[in-house]
Amino acid sequence: MFQKPSMIRRMAKRQPGRGGRPSKGPRDLMVTRLPADVAEQVRDLAVDRDWSYSETLAALVAIGLEHLADLPITPAEQEELPLTKAS
């Protein structure tokens, strides 16, 4: 049955700046494609830690930035694709 408007309770208004999760500070969105086996490892790690994928990747990048000397000097070389048709 329908209730009369006078019987409907007002919803509590949310106070600005109250409730919800606390801010983690300014963030910047970056997107990449991971090899399937690496993505699976990230997902497993996130589940084990009960973190989001984003939090897990952010932590891994932060650790990686502390070890820049371990990165290859040049990006991995990409092989030239064979041309099968002339344009």
NUKOLTI-983497 format. One record per residue (C-alpha): residue in one letter; chain; y, z, x. Coordinates in steps of 0.05 Angstrom, whole numbers. Layout:
residues N
+----+----+--------+--------+--------+
! aa ! ch !      Y !      Z !      X !
+----+----+--------+--------+--------+
!  A !  A !      Y !      Z !      X !
...
+----+----+--------+--------+--------+
//
This chain:
residues 87
+----+----+--------+--------+--------+
! aa ! ch !      Y !      Z !      X !
+----+----+--------+--------+--------+
!  M !  A !      0 !      0 !      0 !
!  F !  A !     71 !    -11 !     21 !
!  Q !  A !    115 !     48 !     36 !
!  K !  A !    185 !     56 !     12 !
!  P !  A !    237 !     45 !     66 !
!  S !  A !    260 !    117 !     60 !
!  M !  A !    189 !    140 !     78 !
!  I !  A !    183 !     97 !    140 !
!  R !  A !    197 !    137 !    203 !
!  R !  A !    244 !    108 !    254 !
!  M !  A !    213 !     90 !    320 !
!  A !  A !    237 !    130 !    379 !
!  K !  A !    287 !     92 !    420 !
!  R !  A !    273 !     86 !    494 !
!  Q !  A !    325 !    117 !    538 !
!  P !  A !    351 !     70 !    592 !
!  G !  A !    324 !     87 !    660 !
!  R !  A !    270 !    132 !    633 !
!  G !  A !    196 !    119 !    626 !
!  G !  A !    155 !     64 !    655 !
!  R !  A !    133 !     60 !    727 !
!  P !  A !    182 !     75 !    783 !
!  S !  A !    213 !     16 !    819 !
!  K !  A !    184 !     -5 !    885 !
!  G !  A !    251 !    -33 !    907 !
!  P !  A !    274 !   -105 !    913 !
!  R !  A !    217 !   -155 !    915 !
!  D !  A !    211 !   -229 !    932 !
!  L !  A !    158 !   -275 !    902 !
!  M !  A !    118 !   -315 !    952 !
!  V !  A !     59 !   -358 !    933 !
!  T !  A !      2 !   -384 !    976 !
!  R !  A !    -68 !   -412 !    968 !
!  L !  A !   -123 !   -374 !   1003 !
!  P !  A !   -191 !   -400 !   1023 !
!  A !  A !   -242 !   -379 !    970 !
!  D !  A !   -279 !   -331 !   1017 !
!  V !  A !   -214 !   -297 !   1038 !
!  A !  A !   -191 !   -291 !    966 !
!  E !  A !   -257 !   -258 !    948 !
!  Q !  A !   -247 !   -207 !   1004 !
!  V !  A !   -177 !   -192 !    979 !
!  R !  A !   -202 !   -183 !    908 !
!  D !  A !   -258 !   -137 !    931 !
!  L !  A !   -210 !    -96 !    973 !
!  A !  A !   -161 !    -90 !    914 !
!  V !  A !   -217 !    -66 !    868 !
!  D !  A !   -242 !    -16 !    920 !
!  R !  A !   -172 !     13 !    929 !
!  D !  A !   -154 !      8 !    854 !
!  W !  A !    -93 !    -34 !    874 !
!  S !  A !    -66 !    -98 !    845 !
!  Y !  A !    -78 !   -162 !    883 !
!  S !  A !     -4 !   -165 !    897 !
!  E !  A !     -2 !    -95 !    926 !
!  T !  A !    -63 !   -110 !    969 !
!  L !  A !    -34 !   -175 !    996 !
!  A !  A !     33 !   -141 !   1010 !
!  A !  A !     -2 !    -86 !   1050 !
!  L !  A !    -43 !   -138 !   1089 !
!  V !  A !     19 !   -179 !   1106 !
!  A !  A !     56 !   -116 !   1129 !
!  I !  A !     -2 !    -99 !   1175 !
!  G !  A !     -5 !   -171 !   1200 !
!  L !  A !     70 !   -170 !   1217 !
!  E !  A !     56 !   -112 !   1264 !
!  H !  A !      6 !   -156 !   1302 !
!  L !  A !     45 !   -220 !   1312 !
!  A !  A !     19 !   -228 !   1383 !
!  D !  A !    -51 !   -239 !   1353 !
!  L !  A !    -29 !   -300 !   1313 !
!  P !  A !    -42 !   -370 !   1341 !
!  I !  A !     19 !   -401 !   1375 !
!  T !  A !     14 !   -465 !   1334 !
!  P !  A !    -12 !   -474 !   1263 !
!  A !  A !    -83 !   -500 !   1257 !
!  E !  A !    -84 !   -575 !   1267 !
!  Q !  A !    -99 !   -618 !   1207 !
!  E !  A !   -142 !   -679 !   1215 !
!  E !  A !   -114 !   -746 !   1193 !
!  L !  A !   -142 !   -769 !   1126 !
!  P !  A !   -178 !   -836 !   1128 !
!  L !  A !   -144 !   -893 !   1092 !
!  T !  A !   -194 !   -929 !   1047 !
!  K !  A !   -146 !   -977 !   1012 !
!  A !  A !    -85 !  -1016 !   1035 !
!  S !  A !    -24 !  -1007 !    992 !
+----+----+--------+--------+--------+
//
